[in-house]
Amino acid sequence: MPANKIFLSTSIKNKSEEEKKLFTTFKRAGFEFSNNLLEVNDIDYFNVIENQLLNSICSIHFIGEKKFEYINGISIDEYHFDKACEKINADENFKTFIWMPSEFNFSKLDNAQINFINKIQNHLSNNMTLSRVPHPIQFVEDVRLILEQEIVTKFNTEPTDIFLIYNQTDENAALKIDSMLSGIIKLTKLVIVQDSEINYEEFASQQMNVSKLSVIFYEKATDWALPFVQQIWKKVGGASSKSQILFIGDDSVKSNNSNFSAPKVISVSVPHELIPLEIKVQFDKVNEQL
Protein backbone atom coordinates (compact mmCIF):
# COMPACT_ATOMS: atom_id res chain seq x y z
CA MET A 1 0.00 0.00 0.00
CA PRO A 2 1.43 3.42 -0.91
CA ALA A 3 2.48 5.41 2.12
CA ASN A 4 1.69 8.72 0.40
CA LYS A 5 -1.57 10.43 1.29
CA ILE A 6 -4.59 10.94 -0.95
CA PHE A 7 -6.89 13.93 -1.22
CA LEU A 8 -10.55 12.94 -1.08
CA SER A 9 -12.83 15.59 -2.58
CA THR A 10 -15.96 15.59 -0.45
CA SER A 11 -18.73 17.81 0.81
CA ILE A 12 -18.09 19.85 3.92
CA LYS A 13 -21.48 19.46 5.55
CA ASN A 14 -23.92 17.15 3.78
CA LYS A 15 -22.05 14.03 2.72
CA SER A 16 -24.05 11.61 0.60
CA GLU A 17 -24.25 7.92 1.49
CA GLU A 18 -21.97 7.15 -1.49
CA GLU A 19 -19.34 9.57 -0.17
CA LYS A 20 -19.48 8.01 3.28
CA LYS A 21 -19.07 4.51 1.80
CA LEU A 22 -16.17 5.69 -0.37
CA PHE A 23 -14.37 7.23 2.62
CA THR A 24 -14.90 4.09 4.72
CA THR A 25 -13.69 1.81 1.92
CA PHE A 26 -10.49 3.80 1.38
CA LYS A 27 -9.85 3.83 5.11
CA ARG A 28 -10.33 0.07 5.45
CA ALA A 29 -7.98 -0.44 2.50
CA GLY A 30 -5.21 1.27 4.48
CA PHE A 31 -5.12 4.64 2.72
CA GLU A 32 -4.22 7.82 4.57
CA PHE A 33 -5.82 11.16 3.80
CA SER A 34 -4.13 14.53 3.40
CA ASN A 35 -7.45 16.22 4.25
CA ASN A 36 -8.99 15.33 7.59
CA LEU A 37 -12.50 15.77 6.13
CA LEU A 38 -13.44 18.07 8.99
CA GLU A 39 -15.18 21.37 8.48
CA VAL A 40 -12.93 24.35 7.81
CA ASN A 41 -13.78 27.99 8.35
CA ASP A 42 -14.78 29.65 5.09
CA ILE A 43 -11.97 32.20 5.46
CA ASP A 44 -9.26 29.52 5.67
CA TYR A 45 -10.81 26.93 3.39
CA PHE A 46 -9.12 27.69 0.07
CA ASN A 47 -5.59 28.00 1.52
CA VAL A 48 -6.09 24.76 3.44
CA ILE A 49 -7.21 22.90 0.29
CA GLU A 50 -4.17 24.05 -1.69
CA ASN A 51 -1.82 22.84 1.05
CA GLN A 52 -3.60 19.51 1.31
CA LEU A 53 -3.38 18.90 -2.44
CA LEU A 54 0.27 19.91 -2.37
CA ASN A 55 0.93 17.09 0.10
CA SER A 56 -1.04 14.45 -1.81
CA ILE A 57 -0.04 11.87 -4.37
CA CYS A 58 -3.49 11.86 -5.97
CA SER A 59 -6.99 13.27 -5.70
CA ILE A 60 -10.25 11.33 -5.59
CA HIS A 61 -13.47 12.90 -6.89
CA PHE A 62 -16.96 11.46 -6.48
CA ILE A 63 -19.54 12.71 -8.96
CA GLY A 64 -23.14 12.01 -7.99
CA GLU A 65 -26.55 13.58 -8.20
CA LYS A 66 -26.28 15.50 -4.95
CA LYS A 67 -26.70 19.24 -5.11
CA PHE A 68 -23.56 21.35 -5.30
CA GLU A 69 -22.19 22.89 -2.15
CA TYR A 70 -20.82 26.41 -2.36
CA ILE A 71 -18.43 28.65 -0.43
CA ASN A 72 -18.43 32.32 -1.37
CA GLY A 73 -20.31 31.45 -4.54
CA ILE A 74 -17.74 28.83 -5.61
CA SER A 75 -18.71 25.18 -6.14
CA ILE A 76 -16.59 23.05 -3.84
CA ASP A 77 -16.58 20.05 -6.20
CA GLU A 78 -15.47 22.14 -9.17
CA TYR A 79 -12.89 24.02 -7.10
CA HIS A 80 -11.31 20.72 -6.02
CA PHE A 81 -11.22 19.49 -9.61
CA ASP A 82 -9.68 22.72 -10.95
CA LYS A 83 -6.98 22.63 -8.27
CA ALA A 84 -6.27 18.97 -9.10
CA CYS A 85 -5.83 19.98 -12.75
CA GLU A 86 -3.34 22.65 -11.70
CA LYS A 87 -1.43 20.07 -9.65
CA ILE A 88 -1.31 17.71 -12.65
CA ASN A 89 0.15 20.49 -14.82
CA ALA A 90 2.81 21.19 -12.20
CA ASP A 91 3.59 17.57 -11.24
CA GLU A 92 3.64 14.85 -13.89
CA ASN A 93 3.40 12.15 -11.20
CA PHE A 94 0.17 13.44 -9.68
CA LYS A 95 -2.96 11.38 -10.45
CA THR A 96 -6.67 12.22 -10.39
CA PHE A 97 -9.33 9.52 -10.08
CA ILE A 98 -12.98 10.30 -10.77
CA TRP A 99 -15.74 7.93 -9.69
CA MET A 100 -19.01 8.41 -11.55
CA PRO A 101 -20.83 5.19 -10.67
CA SER A 102 -24.13 5.72 -12.48
CA GLU A 103 -25.83 7.38 -15.40
CA PHE A 104 -27.51 10.60 -14.35
CA ASN A 105 -31.09 11.71 -14.60
CA PHE A 106 -30.18 15.19 -15.82
CA SER A 107 -33.66 16.45 -15.00
CA LYS A 108 -32.64 16.26 -11.31
CA LEU A 109 -29.50 18.34 -11.81
CA ASP A 110 -29.09 22.08 -11.98
CA ASN A 111 -27.22 23.71 -14.84
CA ALA A 112 -24.04 24.12 -12.78
CA GLN A 113 -23.85 20.37 -12.15
CA ILE A 114 -24.56 19.52 -15.78
CA ASN A 115 -21.85 21.90 -16.98
CA PHE A 116 -19.38 20.48 -14.46
CA ILE A 117 -20.03 16.87 -15.53
CA ASN A 118 -19.58 17.85 -19.18
CA LYS A 119 -16.40 19.72 -18.25
CA ILE A 120 -14.91 16.64 -16.61
CA GLN A 121 -15.77 14.35 -19.50
CA ASN A 122 -14.27 16.80 -22.02
CA HIS A 123 -11.08 17.58 -20.11
CA LEU A 124 -9.69 14.16 -19.22
CA SER A 125 -5.88 13.98 -19.45
CA ASN A 126 -3.31 11.19 -19.31
CA ASN A 127 -3.09 11.52 -15.53
CA MET A 128 -6.85 11.22 -15.01
CA THR A 129 -8.91 8.07 -14.66
CA LEU A 130 -12.68 8.17 -14.99
CA SER A 131 -14.34 5.08 -13.55
CA ARG A 132 -17.99 3.97 -13.78
CA VAL A 133 -17.67 0.77 -11.77
CA PRO A 134 -20.79 0.32 -9.61
CA HIS A 135 -19.22 -0.45 -6.23
CA PRO A 136 -16.72 1.53 -4.10
CA ILE A 137 -14.72 -1.61 -3.27
CA GLN A 138 -13.96 -2.19 -6.94
CA PHE A 139 -13.09 1.49 -7.49
CA VAL A 140 -10.74 1.62 -4.49
CA GLU A 141 -9.00 -1.57 -5.60
CA ASP A 142 -8.48 -0.10 -9.09
CA VAL A 143 -6.98 3.05 -7.52
CA ARG A 144 -4.68 0.96 -5.32
CA LEU A 145 -3.38 -1.10 -8.24
CA ILE A 146 -2.68 1.95 -10.40
CA LEU A 147 -0.85 3.77 -7.59
CA GLU A 148 1.26 0.73 -6.72
CA GLN A 149 2.35 0.48 -10.34
CA GLU A 150 3.16 4.19 -10.57
CA ILE A 151 4.90 4.85 -7.29
CA VAL A 152 8.65 4.34 -7.57
CA THR A 153 11.09 5.22 -4.81
CA LYS A 154 13.74 7.66 -5.96
CA PHE A 155 17.12 6.61 -4.58
CA ASN A 156 20.15 8.82 -4.13
CA THR A 157 22.37 8.09 -7.11
CA GLU A 158 25.43 9.78 -8.55
CA PRO A 159 27.36 9.47 -11.83
CA THR A 160 30.22 7.01 -11.45
CA ASP A 161 32.72 5.05 -13.52
CA ILE A 162 32.10 1.59 -12.07
CA PHE A 163 29.06 0.40 -10.16
CA LEU A 164 30.03 -2.75 -8.25
CA ILE A 165 27.16 -5.00 -7.10
CA TYR A 166 27.67 -8.09 -4.97
CA ASN A 167 25.97 -10.28 -2.40
CA GLN A 168 26.75 -9.95 1.30
CA THR A 169 28.08 -13.51 1.19
CA ASP A 170 30.95 -12.29 -0.97
CA GLU A 171 31.69 -9.09 0.92
CA ASN A 172 35.28 -9.94 1.90
CA ALA A 173 36.30 -10.73 -1.67
CA ALA A 174 34.46 -7.68 -3.01
CA LEU A 175 36.17 -5.34 -0.55
CA LYS A 176 39.54 -6.44 -1.94
CA ILE A 177 38.36 -5.53 -5.44
CA ASP A 178 37.09 -2.20 -4.13
CA SER A 179 40.37 -1.36 -2.42
CA MET A 180 42.39 -2.09 -5.58
CA LEU A 181 40.18 -0.07 -7.94
CA SER A 182 38.78 2.81 -5.93
CA GLY A 183 42.12 4.64 -5.88
CA ILE A 184 42.26 4.92 -9.67
CA ILE A 185 38.61 4.82 -10.74
CA LYS A 186 35.49 6.40 -9.31
CA LEU A 187 33.62 3.42 -7.89
CA THR A 188 30.20 3.05 -6.27
CA LYS A 189 29.14 -0.21 -4.64
CA LEU A 190 25.94 -1.93 -3.61
CA VAL A 191 25.84 -4.82 -1.11
CA ILE A 192 22.78 -7.08 -1.45
CA VAL A 193 21.71 -8.05 2.07
CA GLN A 194 19.34 -10.97 2.50
CA ASP A 195 15.86 -10.19 3.91
CA SER A 196 16.38 -6.45 3.63
CA GLU A 197 13.34 -4.27 2.88
CA ILE A 198 15.30 -2.26 0.31
CA ASN A 199 14.15 -2.66 -3.30
CA TYR A 200 17.61 -3.57 -4.59
CA GLU A 201 16.51 -4.06 -8.19
CA GLU A 202 15.05 -0.56 -8.33
CA PHE A 203 18.08 1.01 -6.65
CA ALA A 204 20.47 -0.89 -8.91
CA SER A 205 18.59 0.05 -12.08
CA GLN A 206 18.60 3.75 -11.16
CA GLN A 207 22.32 3.75 -10.34
CA MET A 208 23.16 1.73 -13.46
CA ASN A 209 21.60 4.48 -15.57
CA VAL A 210 24.30 6.89 -14.36
CA SER A 211 27.23 4.43 -14.39
CA LYS A 212 29.65 3.79 -17.23
CA LEU A 213 30.16 0.12 -16.34
CA SER A 214 28.00 -1.96 -14.00
CA VAL A 215 29.80 -4.96 -12.48
CA ILE A 216 27.92 -7.86 -10.91
CA PHE A 217 30.51 -9.88 -9.01
CA TYR A 218 30.06 -13.27 -7.39
CA GLU A 219 32.34 -15.74 -5.65
CA LYS A 220 30.28 -18.02 -3.38
CA ALA A 221 26.86 -16.50 -4.12
CA THR A 222 26.37 -18.33 -7.40
CA ASP A 223 22.71 -19.10 -6.74
CA TRP A 224 22.01 -15.40 -6.27
CA ALA A 225 24.11 -14.03 -9.13
CA LEU A 226 22.57 -15.59 -12.23
CA PRO A 227 18.90 -14.83 -11.43
CA PHE A 228 19.88 -11.30 -10.38
CA VAL A 229 21.75 -10.43 -13.57
CA GLN A 230 18.92 -11.85 -15.68
CA GLN A 231 16.31 -9.80 -13.84
CA ILE A 232 18.28 -6.57 -13.67
CA TRP A 233 19.17 -6.77 -17.36
CA LYS A 234 15.46 -6.83 -18.22
CA LYS A 235 14.68 -4.02 -15.79
CA VAL A 236 17.24 -1.61 -17.26
CA GLY A 237 16.00 -2.17 -20.79
CA GLY A 238 17.92 -5.21 -22.03
CA ALA A 239 19.79 -4.41 -25.22
CA SER A 240 18.92 -0.71 -24.84
CA SER A 241 20.48 -0.46 -21.36
CA LYS A 242 22.45 2.74 -20.78
CA SER A 243 25.21 0.88 -18.92
CA GLN A 244 27.35 -2.02 -20.08
CA ILE A 245 27.10 -4.93 -17.63
CA LEU A 246 30.11 -7.04 -16.64
CA PHE A 247 28.96 -10.32 -15.07
CA ILE A 248 32.13 -11.65 -13.48
CA GLY A 249 32.73 -14.69 -11.31
CA ASP A 250 35.67 -16.18 -9.45
CA ASP A 251 36.60 -19.37 -11.28
CA SER A 252 38.63 -20.53 -8.30
CA VAL A 253 35.27 -21.77 -7.01
CA LYS A 254 34.48 -24.94 -8.97
CA SER A 255 30.73 -24.29 -9.10
CA ASN A 256 31.22 -20.91 -10.78
CA ASN A 257 30.45 -21.79 -14.35
CA SER A 258 27.41 -19.50 -14.64
CA ASN A 259 27.07 -17.74 -17.97
CA PHE A 260 24.58 -15.17 -19.17
CA SER A 261 24.73 -14.32 -22.84
CA ALA A 262 22.84 -11.18 -23.85
CA PRO A 263 23.42 -7.86 -25.63
CA LYS A 264 25.22 -5.26 -23.47
CA VAL A 265 26.43 -8.06 -21.13
CA ILE A 266 30.02 -9.35 -20.83
CA SER A 267 30.05 -12.67 -18.98
CA VAL A 268 33.41 -14.00 -17.76
CA SER A 269 34.91 -16.15 -15.04
CA VAL A 270 38.54 -15.58 -14.05
CA PRO A 271 40.88 -16.38 -11.12
CA HIS A 272 40.24 -14.15 -8.12
CA GLU A 273 43.62 -12.44 -8.33
CA LEU A 274 42.85 -11.29 -11.89
CA ILE A 275 39.34 -9.98 -11.25
CA PRO A 276 40.34 -6.32 -10.53
CA LEU A 277 42.50 -6.29 -13.67
CA GLU A 278 39.68 -7.74 -15.78
CA ILE A 279 37.26 -5.11 -14.49
CA LYS A 280 39.77 -2.35 -15.32
CA VAL A 281 40.33 -3.73 -18.83
CA GLN A 282 36.59 -3.88 -19.53
CA PHE A 283 36.10 -0.39 -18.12
CA ASP A 284 38.83 1.02 -20.37
CA LYS A 285 37.11 -0.52 -23.40
CA VAL A 286 33.78 0.98 -22.46
CA ASN A 287 35.33 4.34 -21.66
CA GLU A 288 37.00 4.49 -25.07
CA GLN A 289 33.62 4.04 -26.76
CA LEU A 290 31.97 6.89 -24.85
C-alpha positions, 0 to 999 in steps of 0.5 A, spaced: 500 500 500 502 506 498 504 510 504 503 517 500 496 520 502 490 521 498 486 527 497 478 525 497 474 531 494 468 531 499 462 535 501 463 539 507 457 538 511 452 534 507 455 528 505 451 523 501 451 515 502 456 514 497 461 519 499 461 516 506 461 509 503 467 511 499 471 514 505 470 508 509 472 503 503 479 507 502 480 507 510 479 500 510 484 499 505 489 502 508 489 509 505 491 515 509 488 522 507 491 529 506 485 532 508 482 530 515 474 531 512 473 536 517 469 542 516 474 548 515 472 555 516 470 559 510 476 564 510 481 559 511 478 553 506 481 555 500 488 555 503 487 549 506 485 545 500 491 548 496 496 545 502 492 539 502 493 537 495 500 539 495 501 534 500 497 528 496 499 523 491 493 523 488 486 526 488 479 522 488 473 525 486 466 522 487 460 525 482 453 524 484 446 527 483 447 531 490 446 538 489 452 542 489 455 545 495 458 552 495 463 557 499 463 564 497 459 562 490 464 557 488 462 550 487 466 546 492 466 540 487 469 544 481 474 548 485 477 541 487 477 538 480 480 545 478 486 545 483 487 537 481 488 539 474 493 545 476 497 540 480 497 535 474 500 540 470 505 542 475 507 535 477 507 529 472 506 524 477 500 526 480 494 522 479 486 524 479 481 519 479 474 520 478 468 515 480 461 516 476 458 510 478 451 511 475 448 514 469 444 521 471 437 523 470 439 530 468 432 532 470 434 532 477 441 536 476 441 544 476 445 547 470 451 548 474 452 540 475 450 539 468 456 543 466 461 540 471 459 533 468 460 535 461 467 539 463 470 533 466 468 528 460 471 533 455 477 535 459 480 528 461 488 527 461 493 522 461 493 523 468 486 522 469 482 516 470 474 516 470 471 510 472 464 507 472 464 501 476 458 500 480 461 499 487 466 503 491 470 496 493 472 495 486 473 502 485 478 503 491 482 496 488 483 499 481 486 506 484 490 501 489 493 497 483 494 503 479 498 507 484 502 501 486 504 500 479 506 508 478 509 509 485 517 508 484 522 510 490 527 515 488 534 513 490 540 517 491 544 516 485 550 519 482 554 518 476 560 514 477 565 510 472 564 503 475 558 500 479 560 494 483 554 490 485 555 483 490 551 479 495 553 480 502 556 472 502 561 475 498 563 481 501 570 480 503 572 478 496 568 484 493 572 489 498 579 487 496 576 488 489 574 495 491 580 497 495 584 495 488 580 499 484 577 505 488 584 509 488 584 509 480 577 509 478 570 512 481 567 506 484 560 506 487 558 499 490 551 496 492 551 490 497 545 485 497 543 483 504 538 478 505 531 479 507 532 487 507 526 491 505 530 495 500 528 494 493 535 492 490 533 491 483 530 498 483 536 502 486 540 498 482 537 500 475 537 507 477 544 507 479 546 503 473 543 508 468 548 513 471 554 508 471 559 507 465 560 500 467 556 496 472 559 490 475 555 484 478 561 480 481 560 473 485 564 468 488 560 463 493 553 467 491 552 463 485 545 461 486 544 469 487 548 471 481 545 468 475 537 470 477 539 477 479 543 479 472 537 476 468 532 480 472 536 486 472 538 486 465 530 486 463 529 491 468 534 496 465 532 495 458 535 489 455 539 491 449 537 498 450 540 499 457 544 505 458 550 501 462 554 495 459 554 490 464 560 485 466 557 479 469 564 476 473 565 470 477 571 467 481 573 461 477 577 458 483 570 456 485 568 450 482 561 451 481 562 458 478 560 456 471 554 460 470 554 464 464 549 469 461 549 471 454 545 477 452 546 484 448 550 489 453 552 483 457 560 481 458 560 474 462 566 472 464 569 467 469 577 468 471 581 467 477 580 471 483 587 475 483 585 477 476 578 480 477 580 487 478 584 487 472 579 484 468 574 489 471 579 495 469 580 492 462 573 492 460 572 499 463 577 502 459 574 498 453 567 501 455 570 508 456 573 508 449 567 508 446 563 513 450 
